[in-house]
Amino acid sequence: MDQFSTFPHYGDTLRGAGAIAEYLFGSSSDRRRVYYFVEKGAIPVFRVGVILCARKSTLQGWVEAQERRSCAEWAQADSVQNVTEVL
């Protein structure tokens, strides 16, 4: 048993930039990208002491929100292009 096993969301929690990178990008070697996004305040993370952590469920919600925003921007750009073509 490690020090985090009593943490309320133990199974949902990613510990360390490598684990977060593996979850988001498919490779723990992309941890520098995680640090970059954390520095920019772009991804929802928290710290337990000095260890960078994130909940899988929170990251999944964040990814889904990014997808919705991207799709909405794409749809808006597409409708502007259609209006321009009509004019």
Residue pairs with C-beta under 8 A, 6 or more apart in sequence:
4 10
4 13
4 15
4 48
7 13
7 48
9 55
9 57
12 55
12 56
12 57
13 53
13 54
13 55
13 56
14 20
14 23
14 53
14 54
14 55
14 56
14 59
15 48
15 51
15 52
15 53
16 31
16 51
16 52
16 53
17 31
17 34
17 35
17 38
17 52
18 28
18 29
18 31
19 28
20 31
20 34
20 43
20 45
20 52
20 54
20 59
21 27
21 28
21 29
21 30
21 31
21 33
21 34
22 28
23 54
23 56
23 59
24 30
24 34
24 43
24 59
24 63
25 33
34 43
34 45
34 52
37 43
38 45
38 52
43 54
43 59
43 62
44 54
44 55
44 58
44 59
44 62
45 52
45 53
45 54
46 53
46 54
47 53
